[in-house]
Amino acid sequence: MKAKSKILGPRQLKTWVENARKKGQKIVFTNGCFDILHAGHVSVLEFARSKGDALIVGLNSDASVRRLKGPTRPVNTQSDRALVLAALESVSAVCIFDEDTPYNLIKNVCPDVLVKGGDYKPSEIVGREFAKKVVRFALLKGRSTTNIIKKVSK
């Protein structure tokens, strides 16, 4: 499957989820900015995929990233970030969202498993009430886009 075909709008994603459920697939959801892809991102995506049959990644839009990370971010555009994510074997579908959180996207997907980084307390995980199960992933120390940007800026 070509990477570009894995990038879905909300309506396309709804149909995709319905088809996956008809096939009996266990759907996993995770989200993030994924601005500069690094080993920490790959690790969480592979971990998330291991929890089910299909992994949906909710991707913050450029406007959402700016609101969350500041005016100099994102480094890469949402279309470039989506394409890179979609090219990964562990990722089944990517859907861009414009809000600050993926609450509405998670509400629409109702994943079997919701995966978030271990830096979030269970009570802080947005959309947890729509998932059958929430799993936290222990982040890789020192791996972050912010650290990469600081290193490159020196």
N, C-alpha and C positions, 0 to 999 in steps of 0.2 A: 504494500500500500504506500502510495506516495505521501510524503509528509504534508503537503498542502491540503490533501483531502481529509486530514485529521483535524484541521482547524475549522471549528463549527460555530455558527451563531446560535443564540439561545433556542430558536425554533428547531433548527437542525439537531441540536443537542437533545431536545426533548424526544424527537423521533428516534434518534440514535439510542437513547436510554431505553425507550419502549422496546426496540428491537433486541437489545442486549438482554433485557429481562425475559422476553419471550424465549430466548435461547437458554435461559437459566443461568446467565452469567452473574457472578458476584461483582458488584460495582464499587470501586474505591474512588474516593475524591480527596484531592489535596489542592492547595493553592499557594500563590506567592507572586512576587515580582519577577524573579528569575532574570535579573538584569544582566549580569555577566555570569554565565553558567560556569560552575566550579564543582569540585569533587563533593562538596557538601550537598549540592543540589542533586547530583547524580545518585548519591547514596540514599537520600530520602525518597527519590522517585523509584529507585529499584526496590527499596523497602516497601513502599506503598503498593507497588504492583504485586509484590509477593503476598499481599493480604487478600487478593482477589483475582478475578479473571480479566478485568478491564479497569484501567486507570484513567480517570478524567482529571485534567489539571485546569483549575480556574486561574486565569492569568490577569493580574491587575493591568488595566489600560495605562497608557502614558500619563493621562491626567490624574488617575488614581495614584500612580507611583509618585508623581510630583507632589501631590498633597501629603503623602505619607513620608516621603524621603527628602523632599526639598526641591528647589528650583533647578538644581544641576542634574537631577535624575529624571528619567532613566538615561543610562548611557546608550542603550540600544532601543530602537523603536519597538512598539508592541508587535508589529508585523514580523520583525526580525526575531524577536524573542519567541513568538508563537511558532515560527517555522523551525527554529533550533530545537525547541521542546518537542514538537511533533515528529522530528526526525529521530528521536530516541526510541529505541525498541520497547522500553518499559511504558511509554505513553501511548494510550489508545485514542485519546481525544483531548483537544485544547479548546477552551472557550474563554474569550476575553470578557471581563466585566469592568464597568466604569465606576462602580461604587467603591467606597473605602474598604468594605468587607464583602466577602462572597455570600453573605446571608441569603439573598434572593436566589442565587444560583444553587446553593446547597438545598434550599427549600424546594426548588423545582426538581432537583435530581433525586433527593432522598436516598443518599448512598447507603450501601450495606455497611461500609467502613469509611470513616472520616479520619485522615491522617494529618497530624500537625506536629511541628517541632516540639521537643521537650522543654523549650524555653517558655512555653505556654502552660499555665495551670489549667487543669480540666475545666474549671468554671469560666475561664477566659476564652475558650474555643468557640468561635462563632459558628452557629448552625448545628451545634452538637445535638440539639433536640430533634433534628430531622434525620439523624443517622442511627442505624441499628447498633453500631459500635463505634467508639472513638479510641484511636490508638495514637500514642505519642511516640516520637522518634528521637532518640538521643543524638543531638547535633554533633558534628565533627568539630573539635576544638580548633579555633583559629581560622576556620573557613567561612568567609563572608565576602559579599560583594564590596561592602564598605572597606574592609581590610585590603582588598585587592586595589581599590581606587586610591587608598592612602599610600600603598606601596608604590604604585605607578607614578603618583604625584611627586614623590621624593626626588 
